[in-house]
Amino acid sequence: MTLAVDPGKVDPEKIEQFLRTQGATWGARPDVIARAVFAAIQLVEAVTENVWKSGPLALQASFDEFNLDLRLSYQGDPLEFPDRRPTDEQIRETDEGMRRLAGFMLRHNADRIRSEAQAGTATVHFHFDH
């Protein structure tokens, strides 16, 4: 299932309702959906504040009895998910430091995470074990 997100009017409640409704329809465990809701809202905010360039964002969710996967596609730069937190100096003094901090924090929201870019479109994949 896909939810179009307007970057100029990000509505966390709409994202939460989308995932909770889909989770209930699929029979997903509430604790996994709660983690996915938090991760999706944080991801959308990080993308719109740091790397998004134009157009809508597409939040896709898919589920089987063992896996919940979220994909966020958007026009812009890929978001990095570093293993190490940027230094306080990097965070204060550079835009890259803030982006890297956002990515570092998001890394801990899912069981697996990756980012890719092709022809100006970036996609972030979150995987949650069910």
N, CA, C and O atoms as a printed pandas DataFrame, in Angstrom:
     atom_number atom_name residue_name chain_id  residue_number  x_coord  y_coord  z_coord
0              1         N          MET        A               1    0.845   -1.171    0.000
1              2        CA          MET        A               1    0.000    0.000    0.000
2              3         C          MET        A               1    0.894    1.238    0.000
3              4         O          MET        A               1    2.006    1.212    0.528
4              5         N          THR        A               2    0.397    2.326   -0.598
5              6        CA          THR        A               2    1.188    3.543   -0.729
6              7         C          THR        A               2    0.414    4.745   -0.199
7              8         O          THR        A               2   -0.789    4.881   -0.421
8              9         N          LEU        A               3    1.133    5.609    0.503
9             10        CA          LEU        A               3    0.592    6.877    0.988
10            11         C          LEU        A               3    1.423    7.996    0.375
11            12         O          LEU        A               3    2.646    8.009    0.518
12            13         N          ALA        A               4    0.772    8.935   -0.306
13            14        CA          ALA        A               4    1.472   10.113   -0.826
14            15         C          ALA        A               4    1.572   11.133    0.303
15            16         O          ALA        A               4    0.585   11.424    0.978
16            17         N          VAL        A               5    2.766   11.668    0.498
17            18        CA          VAL        A               5    3.009   12.640    1.568
18            19         C          VAL        A               5    3.416   13.961    0.929
19            20         O          VAL        A               5    4.369   14.016    0.151
20            21         N          ASP        A               6    2.699   15.007    1.257
21            22        CA          ASP        A               6    3.029   16.348    0.773
22            23         C          ASP        A               6    4.100   16.919    1.686
23            24         O          ASP        A               6    3.834   17.153    2.865
24            25         N          PRO        A               7    5.324   17.154    1.166
25            26        CA          PRO        A               7    6.416   17.635    2.018
26            27         C          PRO        A               7    6.147   18.997    2.645
27            28         O          PRO        A               7    6.743   19.330    3.669
28            29         N          GLY        A               8    5.269   19.780    2.056
29            30        CA          GLY        A               8    4.937   21.087    2.619
30            31         C          GLY        A               8    3.923   21.012    3.746
31            32         O          GLY        A               8    3.750   21.968    4.502
32            33         N          LYS        A               9    3.248   19.861    3.858
33            34        CA          LYS        A               9    2.201   19.686    4.871
34            35         C          LYS        A               9    2.303   18.300    5.506
35            36         O          LYS        A               9    1.338   17.535    5.493
36            37         N          VAL        A              10    3.451   17.987    6.051
37            38        CA          VAL        A              10    3.643   16.674    6.666
38            39         C          VAL        A              10    2.701   16.549    7.855
39            40         O          VAL        A              10    2.708   17.380    8.763
40            41         N          ASP        A              11    1.896   15.501    7.832
41            42        CA          ASP        A              11    0.909   15.261    8.885
42            43         C          ASP        A              11    1.244   13.932    9.573
43            44         O          ASP        A              11    0.873   12.869    9.074
44            45         N          PRO        A              12    1.945   13.982   10.716
45            46        CA          PRO        A              12    2.310   12.735   11.408
46            47         C          PRO        A              12    1.112   11.843   11.736
47            48         O          PRO        A              12    1.225   10.617   11.711
48            49         N          GLU        A              13   -0.036   12.455   12.043
49            50        CA          GLU        A              13   -1.224   11.658   12.369
50            51         C          GLU        A              13   -1.707   10.861   11.163
51            52         O          GLU        A              13   -2.177    9.734   11.313
52            53         N          LYS        A              14   -1.596   11.434    9.982
53            54        CA          LYS        A              14   -2.002   10.734    8.762
54            55         C          LYS        A              14   -1.089    9.535    8.504
55            56         O          LYS        A              14   -1.559    8.464    8.119
56            57         N          ILE        A              15    0.217    9.718    8.717
57            58        CA          ILE        A              15    1.168    8.624    8.555
58            59         C          ILE        A              15    0.867    7.519    9.567
59            60         O          ILE        A              15    0.844    6.338    9.222
60            61         N          GLU        A              16    0.636    7.915   10.820
61            62        CA          GLU        A              16    0.321    6.933   11.860
62            63         C          GLU        A              16   -0.958    6.169   11.536
63            64         O          GLU        A              16   -0.999    4.944   11.652
64            65         N          GLN        A              17   -1.997    6.886   11.131
65            66        CA          GLN        A              17   -3.276    6.237   10.816
66            67         C          GLN        A              17   -3.131    5.264    9.648
67            68         O          GLN        A              17   -3.688    4.167    9.679
68            69         N          PHE        A              18   -2.385    5.666    8.619
69            70        CA          PHE        A              18   -2.127    4.794    7.465
70            71         C          PHE        A              18   -1.494    3.477    7.915
71            72         O          PHE        A              18   -1.964    2.401    7.547
72            73         N          LEU        A              19   -0.433    3.566    8.708
73            74        CA          LEU        A              19    0.278    2.350    9.129
74            75         C          LEU        A              19   -0.536    1.523   10.121
75            76         O          LEU        A              19   -0.530    0.294   10.047
76            77         N          ARG        A              20   -1.229    2.172   11.039
77            78        CA          ARG        A              20   -2.041    1.407   11.998
78            79         C          ARG        A              20   -3.209    0.700   11.301
79            80         O          ARG        A              20   -3.527   -0.446   11.620
80            81         N          THR        A              21   -3.843    1.390   10.349
81            82        CA          THR        A              21   -4.944    0.775    9.599
82            83         C          THR        A              21   -4.443   -0.412    8.796
83            84         O          THR        A              21   -5.051   -1.482    8.815
84            85         N          GLN        A              22   -3.338   -0.225    8.090
85            86        CA          GLN        A              22   -2.774   -1.324    7.307
86            87         C          GLN        A              22   -2.330   -2.455    8.211
87            88         O          GLN        A              22   -2.563   -3.624    7.904
88            89         N          GLY        A              23   -1.696   -2.122    9.318
89            90        CA          GLY        A              23   -1.247   -3.149   10.252
90            91         C          GLY        A              23   -2.399   -3.990   10.776
91            92         O          GLY        A              23   -2.287   -5.212   10.877
92            93         N          ALA        A              24   -3.505   -3.338   11.109
93            94        CA          ALA        A              24   -4.682   -4.066   11.590
94            95         C          ALA        A              24   -5.265   -4.950   10.489
95            96         O          ALA        A              24   -5.666   -6.086   10.744
96            97         N          THR        A              25   -5.310   -4.431    9.278
97            98        CA          THR        A              25   -5.814   -5.209    8.139
98            99         C          THR        A              25   -4.953   -6.443    7.898
99           100         O          THR        A              25   -5.471   -7.525    7.622
100          101         N          TRP        A              26   -3.657   -6.278    8.002
101          102        CA          TRP        A              26   -2.724   -7.378    7.764
102          103         C          TRP        A              26   -2.617   -8.340    8.942
103          104         O          TRP        A              26   -2.161   -9.471    8.770
104          105         N          GLY        A              27   -3.025   -7.916   10.129
105          106        CA          GLY        A              27   -2.844   -8.743   11.320
106          107         C          GLY        A              27   -1.435   -8.652   11.881
107          108         O          GLY        A              27   -0.957   -9.586   12.523
108          109         N          ALA        A              28   -0.771   -7.530   11.641
109          110        CA          ALA        A              28    0.588   -7.326   12.156
110          111         C          ALA        A              28    0.542   -7.062   13.657
111          112         O          ALA        A              28   -0.430   -6.513   14.175
112          113         N          ARG        A              29    1.594   -7.455   14.337
113          114        CA          ARG        A              29    1.671   -7.231   15.778
114          115         C          ARG        A              29    1.722   -5.734   16.077
115          116         O          ARG        A              29    2.440   -4.997   15.401
116          117         N          PRO        A              30    0.976   -5.275   17.074
117          118        CA          PRO        A              30    0.952   -3.845   17.409
118          119         C          PRO        A              30    2.314   -3.273   17.777
119          120         O          PRO        A              30    2.590   -2.113   17.470
120          121         N          ASP        A              31    3.180   -4.063   18.435
121          122        CA          ASP        A              31    4.491   -3.536   18.803
122          123         C          ASP        A              31    5.353   -3.263   17.574
123          124         O          ASP        A              31    6.117   -2.298   17.563
124          125         N          VAL        A              32    5.243   -4.086   16.551
125          126        CA          VAL        A              32    6.001   -3.872   15.314
126          127         C          VAL        A              32    5.460   -2.649   14.586
127          128         O          VAL        A              32    6.230   -1.838   14.072
128          129         N          ILE        A              33    4.148   -2.515   14.542
129          130        CA          ILE        A              33    3.536   -1.340   13.902
130          131         C          ILE        A              33    3.931   -0.069   14.643
131          132         O          ILE        A              33    4.205    0.949   14.008
132          133         N          ALA        A              34    3.966   -0.105   15.964
133          134        CA          ALA        A              34    4.359    1.076   16.738
134          135         C          ALA        A              34    5.790    1.492   16.385
135          136         O          ALA        A              34    6.059    2.684   16.228
136          137         N          ARG        A              35    6.696    0.546   16.258
137          138        CA          ARG        A              35    8.075    0.860   15.851
138          139         C          ARG        A              35    8.107    1.448   14.451
139          140         O          ARG        A              35    8.840    2.401   14.187
140          141         N          ALA        A              36    7.300    0.874   13.545
141          142        CA          ALA        A              36    7.261    1.359   12.162
142          143         C          ALA        A              36    6.678    2.765   12.079
143          144         O          ALA        A              36    7.151    3.586   11.294
144          145         N          VAL        A              37    5.659    3.047   12.879
145          146        CA          VAL        A              37    5.065    4.386   12.899
146          147         C          VAL        A              37    6.106    5.410   13.322
147          148         O          VAL        A              37    6.283    6.433   12.660
148          149         N          PHE        A              38    6.787    5.139   14.413
149          150        CA          PHE        A              38    7.812    6.062   14.897
150          151         C          PHE        A              38    8.888    6.272   13.835
151          152         O          PHE        A              38    9.275    7.407   13.553
152          153         N          ALA        A              39    9.371    5.177   13.246
153          154        CA          ALA        A              39   10.428    5.259   12.242
154          155         C          ALA        A              39    9.969    6.039   11.015
155          156         O          ALA        A              39   10.716    6.871   10.500
156          157         N          ALA        A              40    8.747    5.783   10.537
157          158        CA          ALA        A              40    8.252    6.458    9.336
158          159         C          ALA        A              40    8.117    7.957    9.554
159          160         O          ALA        A              40    8.505    8.745    8.691
160          161         N          ILE        A              41    7.577    8.356   10.682
161          162        CA          ILE        A              41    7.416    9.785   10.969
162          163         C          ILE        A              41    8.766   10.464   11.075
163          164         O          ILE        A              41    8.964   11.547   10.524
164          165         N          GLN        A              42    9.688    9.842   11.771
165          166        CA          GLN        A              42   11.028   10.418   11.897
166          167         C          GLN        A              42   11.735   10.490   10.546
167          168         O          GLN        A              42   12.421   11.468   10.251
168          169         N          LEU        A              43   11.569    9.461    9.733
169          170        CA          LEU        A              43   12.194    9.436    8.414
170          171         C          LEU        A              43   11.644   10.541    7.523
171          172         O          LEU        A              43   12.413   11.257    6.880
172          173         N          VAL        A              44   10.333   10.688    7.478
173          174        CA          VAL        A              44    9.722   11.730    6.649
174          175         C          VAL        A              44   10.219   13.104    7.088
175          176         O          VAL        A              44   10.551   13.942    6.249
176          177         N          GLU        A              45   10.271   13.335    8.387
177          178        CA          GLU        A              45   10.760   14.622    8.883
178          179         C          GLU        A              45   12.228   14.835    8.521
179          180         O          GLU        A              45   12.603   15.933    8.112
180          181         N          ALA        A              46   13.059   13.815    8.662
181          182        CA          ALA        A              46   14.480   13.948    8.331
182          183         C          ALA        A              46   14.677   14.215    6.845
183          184         O          ALA        A              46   15.512   15.038    6.470
184          185         N          VAL        A              47   13.928   13.538    6.009
185          186        CA          VAL        A              47   14.053   13.732    4.562
186          187         C          VAL        A              47   13.601   15.129    4.169
187          188         O          VAL        A              47   14.307   15.821    3.436
188          189         N          THR        A              48   12.432   15.555    4.646
189          190        CA          THR        A              48   11.926   16.868    4.229
190          191         C          THR        A              48   12.798   18.005    4.742
191          192         O          THR        A              48   12.898   19.044    4.089
192          193         N          GLU        A              49   13.422   17.831    5.884
193          194        CA          GLU        A              49   14.257   18.887    6.451
194          195         C          GLU        A              49   15.681   18.900    5.915
195          196         O          GLU        A              49   16.362   19.920    6.015
196          197         N          ASN        A              50   16.151   17.780    5.342
197          198        CA          ASN        A              50   17.568   17.675    5.008
198          199         C          ASN        A              50   17.914   17.373    3.559
199          200         O          ASN        A              50   18.905   17.905    3.058
200          201         N          VAL        A              51   17.146   16.547    2.865
201          202        CA          VAL        A              51   17.601   16.091    1.546
202          203         C          VAL        A              51   16.564   16.184    0.428
203          204         O          VAL        A              51   16.916   16.020   -0.740
204          205         N          TRP        A              52   15.322   16.438    0.747
205          206        CA          TRP        A              52   14.255   16.519   -0.256
206          207         C          TRP        A              52   14.453   17.738   -1.137
207          208         O          TRP        A              52   14.858   18.797   -0.658
208          209         N          LYS        A              53   14.163   17.588   -2.442
209          210        CA          LYS        A              53   14.302   18.713   -3.369
210          211         C          LYS        A              53   12.978   19.148   -3.986
211          212         O          LYS        A              53   12.707   20.346   -4.057
212          213         N          SER        A              54   12.141   18.205   -4.436
213          214        CA          SER        A              54   10.878   18.590   -5.063
214          215         C          SER        A              54    9.937   17.400   -5.138
215          216         O          SER        A              54   10.351   16.250   -4.993
216          217         N          GLY        A              55    8.657   17.698   -5.369
217          218        CA          GLY        A              55    7.651   16.665   -5.573
218          219         C          GLY        A              55    7.195   16.003   -4.293
219          220         O          GLY        A              55    7.725   16.269   -3.214
220          221         N          PRO        A              56    6.202   15.132   -4.424
221          222        CA          PRO        A              56    5.677   14.412   -3.252
222          223         C          PRO        A              56    6.600   13.281   -2.824
223          224         O          PRO        A              56    7.488   12.863   -3.568
224          225         N          LEU        A              57    6.377   12.806   -1.639
225          226        CA          LEU        A              57    7.063   11.630   -1.123
226          227         C          LEU        A              57    6.083   10.470   -1.196
227          228         O          LEU        A              57    4.884   10.660   -0.989
228          229         N          ALA        A              58    6.568    9.285   -1.484
229          230        CA          ALA        A              58    5.717    8.100   -1.530
230          231         C          ALA        A              58    6.165    7.134   -0.444
231          232         O          ALA        A              58    7.279    6.613   -0.484
232          233         N          LEU        A              59    5.290    6.898    0.523
233          234        CA          LEU        A              59    5.560    5.948    1.597
234          235         C          LEU        A              59    4.824    4.657    1.277
235          236         O          LEU        A              59    3.594    4.625    1.253
236          237         N          GLN        A              60    5.580    3.594    1.032
237          238        CA          GLN        A              60    5.001    2.298    0.714
238          239         C          GLN        A              60    5.215    1.352    1.888
239          240         O          GLN        A              60    6.260    1.369    2.538
240          241         N          ALA        A              61    4.214    0.535    2.144
241          242        CA          ALA        A              61    4.303   -0.464    3.207
242          243         C          ALA        A              61    3.867   -1.809    2.646
243          244         O          ALA        A              61    2.889   -1.900    1.904
244          245         N          SER        A              62    4.607   -2.850    3.011
245          246        CA          SER        A              62    4.221   -4.202    2.617
246          247         C          SER        A              62    4.470   -5.135    3.796
247          248         O          SER        A              62    5.305   -4.866    4.660
248          249         N          PHE        A              63    3.723   -6.238    3.811
249          250        CA          PHE        A              63    3.768   -7.131    4.970
250          251         C          PHE        A              63    3.537   -8.562    4.531
251          252         O          PHE        A              63    2.716   -8.836    3.655
252          253         N          ASP        A              64    4.268   -9.467    5.150
253          254        CA          ASP        A              64    3.916  -10.882    5.135
254          255         C          ASP        A              64    4.050  -11.352    6.578
255          256         O          ASP        A              64    4.391  -10.548    7.446
256          257         N          GLU        A              65    3.801  -12.595    6.856
257          258        CA          GLU        A              65    3.751  -13.018    8.255
258          259         C          GLU        A              65    5.077  -12.891    8.999
259          260         O          GLU        A              65    5.103  -13.001   10.225
260          261         N          PHE        A              66    6.184  -12.660    8.281
261          262        CA          PHE        A              66    7.489  -12.559    8.923
262          263         C          PHE        A              66    8.140  -11.184    8.804
263          264         O          PHE        A              66    9.090  -10.897    9.533
264          265         N          ASN        A              67    7.658  -10.334    7.911
265          266        CA          ASN        A              67    8.351   -9.089    7.579
266          267         C          ASN        A              67    7.396   -7.923    7.377
267          268         O          ASN        A              67    6.323   -8.069    6.792
268          269         N          LEU        A              68    7.805   -6.776    7.869
269          270        CA          LEU        A              68    7.133   -5.515    7.554
270          271         C          LEU        A              68    8.193   -4.634    6.911
271          272         O          LEU        A              68    9.244   -4.384    7.502
272          273         N          ASP        A              69    7.917   -4.170    5.709
273          274        CA          ASP        A              69    8.872   -3.336    4.984
274          275         C          ASP        A              69    8.242   -1.989    4.649
275          276         O          ASP        A              69    7.099   -1.914    4.199
276          277         N          LEU        A              70    9.007   -0.935    4.878
277          278        CA          LEU        A              70    8.613    0.418    4.504
278          279         C          LEU        A              70    9.625    0.931    3.491
279          280         O          LEU        A              70   10.825    0.678    3.606
280          281         N          ARG        A              71    9.126    1.651    2.502
281          282        CA          ARG        A              71    9.992    2.301    1.520
282          283         C          ARG        A              71    9.502    3.732    1.353
283          284         O          ARG        A              71    8.313    3.975    1.146
284          285         N          LEU        A              72   10.422    4.665    1.445
285          286        CA          LEU        A              72   10.094    6.066    1.211
286          287         C          LEU        A              72   10.887    6.512   -0.007
287          288         O          LEU        A              72   12.118    6.475    0.000
288          289         N          SER        A              73   10.178    6.937   -1.061
289          290        CA          SER        A              73   10.819    7.419   -2.282
290          291         C          SER        A              73   10.542    8.906   -2.425
291          292         O          SER        A              73    9.452    9.384   -2.114
292          293         N          TYR        A              74   11.556    9.631   -2.903
293          294        CA          TYR        A              74   11.437   11.085   -3.028
294          295         C          TYR        A              74   12.476   11.609   -3.999
295          296         O          TYR        A              74   13.465   10.937   -4.290
296          297         N          GLN        A              75   12.245   12.810   -4.497
297          298        CA          GLN        A              75   13.215   13.487   -5.341
298          299         C          GLN        A              75   14.190   14.224   -4.431
299          300         O          GLN        A              75   13.796   15.123   -3.687
300          301         N          GLY        A              76   15.447   13.845   -4.492
301          302        CA          GLY        A              76   16.436   14.494   -3.643
302          303         C          GLY        A              76   17.659   13.621   -3.456
303          304         O          GLY        A              76   17.831   12.591   -4.108
304          305         N          ASP        A              77   18.496   14.065   -2.548
305          306        CA          ASP        A              77   19.729   13.347   -2.255
306          307         C          ASP        A              77   19.447   12.162   -1.339
307          308         O          ASP        A              77   18.511   12.206   -0.540
308          309         N          PRO        A              78   20.248   11.102   -1.448
309          310        CA          PRO        A              78   20.056    9.978   -0.522
310          311         C          PRO        A              78   20.456   10.389    0.896
311          312         O          PRO        A              78   21.377   11.181    1.094
312          313         N          LEU        A              79   19.761    9.847    1.846
313          314        CA          LEU        A              79   20.067   10.088    3.246
314          315         C          LEU        A              79   21.067    9.023    3.695
315          316         O          LEU        A              79   20.880    7.836    3.424
316          317         N          GLU        A              80   22.114    9.445    4.372
317          318        CA          GLU        A              80   23.124    8.513    4.882
318          319         C          GLU        A              80   22.699    7.993    6.249
319          320         O          GLU        A              80   22.011    8.682    7.002
320          321         N          PHE        A              81   23.112    6.781    6.558
321          322        CA          PHE        A              81   22.822    6.165    7.847
322          323         C          PHE        A              81   24.124    5.685    8.473
323          324         O          PHE        A              81   24.395    4.484    8.496
324          325         N          PRO        A              82   24.932    6.613    8.980
325          326        CA          PRO        A              82   26.254    6.241    9.502
326          327         C          PRO        A              82   26.159    5.398   10.778
327          328         O          PRO        A              82   25.195    5.481   11.539
328          329         N          ASP        A              83   27.192    4.591   10.977
329          330        CA          ASP        A              83   27.284    3.768   12.183
330          331         C          ASP        A              83   27.705    4.595   13.395
331          332         O          ASP        A              83   27.383    4.257   14.534
332          333         N          ARG        A              84   28.426    5.677   13.133
333          334        CA          ARG        A              84   28.956    6.514   14.218
334          335         C          ARG        A              84   28.281    7.878   14.224
335          336         O          ARG        A              84   28.009    8.461   13.175
336          337         N          ARG        A              85   28.025    8.362   15.402
337          338        CA          ARG        A              85   27.433    9.689   15.575
338          339         C          ARG        A              85   28.440   10.755   15.146
339          340         O          ARG        A              85   29.620   10.662   15.484
340          341         N          PRO        A              86   27.979   11.777   14.397
341          342        CA          PRO        A              86   28.901   12.866   14.070
342          343         C          PRO        A              86   29.302   13.615   15.340
343          344         O          PRO        A              86   28.587   13.584   16.342
344          345         N          THR        A              87   30.433   14.278   15.289
345          346        CA          THR        A              87   30.906   15.019   16.457
346          347         C          THR        A              87   30.013   16.222   16.716
347          348         O          THR        A              87   29.290   16.666   15.824
348          349         N          ASP        A              88   30.060   16.749   17.929
349          350        CA          ASP        A              88   29.288   17.950   18.258
350          351         C          ASP        A              88   29.682   19.106   17.344
351          352         O          ASP        A              88   28.836   19.893   16.920
352          353         N          GLU        A              89   30.960   19.196   17.052
353          354        CA          GLU        A              89   31.444   20.265   16.165
354          355         C          GLU        A              89   30.852   20.123   14.761
355          356         O          GLU        A              89   30.428   21.116   14.169
356          357         N          GLN        A              90   30.819   18.911   14.229
357          358        CA          GLN        A              90   30.231   18.684   12.906
358          359         C          GLN        A              90   28.742   19.043   12.904
359          360         O          GLN        A              90   28.242   19.639   11.950
360          361         N          ILE        A              91   28.051   18.681   13.964
361          362        CA          ILE        A              91   26.617   18.951   14.053
362          363         C          ILE        A              91   26.352   20.456   14.096
363          364         O          ILE        A              91   25.458   20.954   13.412
364          365         N          ARG        A              92   27.124   21.168   14.893
365          366        CA          ARG        A              92   26.917   22.610   15.047
366          367         C          ARG        A              92   27.328   23.407   13.814
367          368         O          ARG        A              92   26.693   24.407   13.479
368          369         N          GLU        A              93   28.384   22.970   13.143
369          370        CA          GLU        A              93   29.009   23.825   12.135
370          371         C          GLU        A              93   28.724   23.460   10.687
371          372         O          GLU        A              93   29.081   24.226    9.792
372          373         N          THR        A              94   28.095   22.317   10.421
373          374        CA          THR        A              94   27.857   21.949    9.025
374          375         C          THR        A              94   26.454   21.370    8.839
375          376         O          THR        A              94   25.899   20.741    9.740
376          377         N          ASP        A              95   25.897   21.599    7.644
377          378        CA          ASP        A              95   24.621   20.972    7.301
378          379         C          ASP        A              95   24.783   19.460    7.202
379          380         O          ASP        A              95   23.880   18.707    7.565
380          381         N          GLU        A              96   25.932   19.025    6.712
381          382        CA          GLU        A              96   26.197   17.606    6.603
382          383         C          GLU        A              96   26.153   16.931    7.976
383          384         O          GLU        A              96   25.682   15.801    8.099
384          385         N          GLY        A              97   26.641   17.622    8.999
385          386        CA          GLY        A              97   26.615   17.080   10.352
386          387         C          GLY        A              97   25.201   16.826   10.839
387          388         O          GLY        A              97   24.933   15.806   11.474
388          389         N          MET        A              98   24.292   17.752   10.545
389          390        CA          MET        A              98   22.885   17.570   10.944
390          391         C          MET        A              98   22.256   16.400   10.187
391          392         O          MET        A              98   21.527   15.600   10.774
392          393         N          ARG        A              99   22.536   16.298    8.880
393          394        CA          ARG        A              99   21.999   15.177    8.091
394          395         C          ARG        A              99   22.528   13.845    8.619
395          396         O          ARG        A              99   21.787   12.869    8.738
396          397         N          ARG        A             100   23.819   13.825    8.930
397          398        CA          ARG        A             100   24.415   12.589    9.425
398          399         C          ARG        A             100   23.849   12.216   10.801
399          400         O          ARG        A             100   23.671   11.033   11.092
400          401         N          LEU        A             101   23.570   13.199   11.638
401          402        CA          LEU        A             101   22.952   12.924   12.934
402          403         C          LEU        A             101   21.559   12.331   12.744
403          404         O          LEU        A             101   21.202   11.357   13.406
404          405         N          ALA        A             102   20.778   12.910   11.847
405          406        CA          ALA        A             102   19.433   12.383   11.573
406          407         C          ALA        A             102   19.531   10.936   11.098
407          408         O          ALA        A             102   18.782   10.078   11.566
408          409         N          GLY        A             103   20.445   10.661   10.178
409          410        CA          GLY        A             103   20.625    9.302    9.682
410          411         C          GLY        A             103   21.098    8.333   10.748
411          412         O          GLY        A             103   20.651    7.187   10.805
412          413         N          PHE        A             104   22.005    8.800   11.592
413          414        CA          PHE        A             104   22.510    7.973   12.692
414          415         C          PHE        A             104   21.364    7.577   13.632
415          416         O          PHE        A             104   21.257    6.420   14.040
416          417         N          MET        A             105   20.526    8.533   13.964
417          418        CA          MET        A             105   19.415    8.255   14.876
418          419         C          MET        A             105   18.388    7.318   14.234
419          420         O          MET        A             105   17.830    6.457   14.913
420          421         N          LEU        A             106   18.138    7.480   12.936
421          422        CA          LEU        A             106   17.179    6.620   12.246
422          423         C          LEU        A             106   17.680    5.180   12.136
423          424         O          LEU        A             106   16.879    4.246   12.116
424          425         N          ARG        A             107   18.964    5.000   12.068
425          426        CA          ARG        A             107   19.552    3.661   11.927
426          427         C          ARG        A             107   19.047    2.722   13.022
427          428         O          ARG        A             107   18.954    1.515   12.798
428          429         N          HIS        A             108   18.728    3.242   14.175
429          430        CA          HIS        A             108   18.345    2.410   15.318
430          431         C          HIS        A             108   16.846    2.136   15.399
431          432         O          HIS        A             108   16.388    1.496   16.346
432          433         N          ASN        A             109   16.078    2.611   14.419
433          434        CA          ASN        A             109   14.627    2.431   14.456
434          435         C          ASN        A             109   14.139    1.161   13.781
435          436         O          ASN        A             109   13.004    0.745   14.013
436          437         N          ALA        A             110   14.956    0.540   12.958
437          438        CA          ALA        A             110   14.527   -0.631   12.197
438          439         C          ALA        A             110   15.530   -1.766   12.390
439          440         O          ALA        A             110   16.646   -1.555   12.864
440          441         N          ASP        A             111   15.110   -2.970   12.014
441          442        CA          ASP        A             111   16.021   -4.116   12.097
442          443         C          ASP        A             111   17.072   -4.056   10.990
443          444         O          ASP        A             111   18.216   -4.463   11.189
444          445         N          ARG        A             112   16.678   -3.549    9.831
445          446        CA          ARG        A             112   17.624   -3.319    8.734
446          447         C          ARG        A             112   17.216   -2.042    8.016
447          448         O          ARG        A             112   16.037   -1.692    7.965
448          449         N          ILE        A             113   18.210   -1.350    7.462
449          450        CA          ILE        A             113   17.950   -0.090    6.777
450          451         C          ILE        A             113   18.964    0.071    5.654
451          452         O          ILE        A             113   20.129   -0.299    5.794
452          453         N          ARG        A             114   18.507    0.629    4.538
453          454        CA          ARG        A             114   19.422    0.962    3.457
454          455         C          ARG        A             114   18.821    2.091    2.628
455          456         O          ARG        A             114   17.618    2.350    2.667
456          457         N          SER        A             115   19.686    2.744    1.887
457          458        CA          SER        A             115   19.288    3.873    1.065
458          459         C          SER        A             115   19.941    3.725   -0.299
459          460         O          SER        A             115   21.071    3.250   -0.412
460          461         N          GLU        A             116   19.221    4.136   -1.330
461          462        CA          GLU        A             116   19.771    4.093   -2.679
462          463         C          GLU        A             116   19.242    5.279   -3.473
463          464         O          GLU        A             116   18.233    5.884   -3.111
464          465         N          ALA        A             117   19.935    5.601   -4.556
465          466        CA          ALA        A             117   19.506    6.705   -5.409
466          467         C          ALA        A             117   19.764    6.345   -6.860
467          468         O          ALA        A             117   20.756    5.699   -7.200
468          469         N          GLN        A             118   18.829    6.789   -7.715
469          470        CA          GLN        A             118   18.967    6.558   -9.141
470          471         C          GLN        A             118   18.198    7.639   -9.880
471          472         O          GLN        A             118   17.008    7.842   -9.640
472          473         N          ALA        A             119   18.879    8.327  -10.773
473          474        CA          ALA        A             119   18.274    9.351  -11.633
474          475         C          ALA        A             119   17.525   10.415  -10.826
475          476         O          ALA        A             119   16.432   10.829  -11.213
476          477         N          GLY        A             120   18.103   10.857   -9.712
477          478        CA          GLY        A             120   17.496   11.919   -8.916
478          479         C          GLY        A             120   16.439   11.477   -7.928
479          480         O          GLY        A             120   15.931   12.292   -7.158
480          481         N          THR        A             121   16.097   10.190   -7.936
481          482        CA          THR        A             121   15.121    9.657   -6.985
482          483         C          THR        A             121   15.852    8.821   -5.944
483          484         O          THR        A             121   16.598    7.902   -6.284
484          485         N          ALA        A             122   15.636    9.140   -4.697
485          486        CA          ALA        A             122   16.228    8.385   -3.596
486          487         C          ALA        A             122   15.146    7.524   -2.955
487          488         O          ALA        A             122   13.976    7.906   -2.912
488          489         N          THR        A             123   15.544    6.375   -2.465
489          490        CA          THR        A             123   14.626    5.465   -1.784
490          491         C          THR        A             123   15.299    4.945   -0.526
491          492         O          THR        A             123   16.443    4.490   -0.557
492          493         N          VAL        A             124   14.572    5.019    0.578
493          494        CA          VAL        A             124   15.031    4.468    1.845
494          495         C          VAL        A             124   14.181    3.239    2.144
495          496         O          VAL        A             124   12.955    3.274    2.036
496          497         N          HIS        A             125   14.841    2.166    2.516
497          498        CA          HIS        A             125   14.165    0.907    2.839
498          499         C          HIS        A             125   14.355    0.626    4.325
499          500         O          HIS        A             125   15.482    0.569    4.816
500          501         N          PHE        A             126   13.250    0.451    5.032
501          502        CA          PHE        A             126   13.261    0.011    6.428
502          503         C          PHE        A             126   12.664   -1.382    6.471
503          504         O          PHE        A             126   11.633   -1.640    5.850
504          505         N          HIS        A             127   13.310   -2.280    7.202
505          506        CA          HIS        A             127   12.788   -3.627    7.381
506          507         C          HIS        A             127   12.604   -3.888    8.874
507          508         O          HIS        A             127   13.480   -3.596    9.687
508          509         N          PHE        A             128   11.451   -4.442    9.207
509          510        CA          PHE        A             128   11.151   -4.822   10.591
510          511         C          PHE        A             128   10.815   -6.316   10.609
511          512         O          PHE        A             128    9.938   -6.777    9.878
512          513         N          ASP        A             129   11.528   -7.061   11.454
513          514        CA          ASP        A             129   11.195   -8.472   11.631
514          515         C          ASP        A             129    9.868   -8.561   12.364
515          516         O          ASP        A             129    9.582   -7.759   13.253
516          517         N          HIS        A             130    9.058   -9.546   11.983
517          518        CA          HIS        A             130    7.742   -9.686   12.609
518          519         C          HIS        A             130    7.692  -10.935   13.457
519          520         O          HIS        A             130    6.663  -11.227   14.067
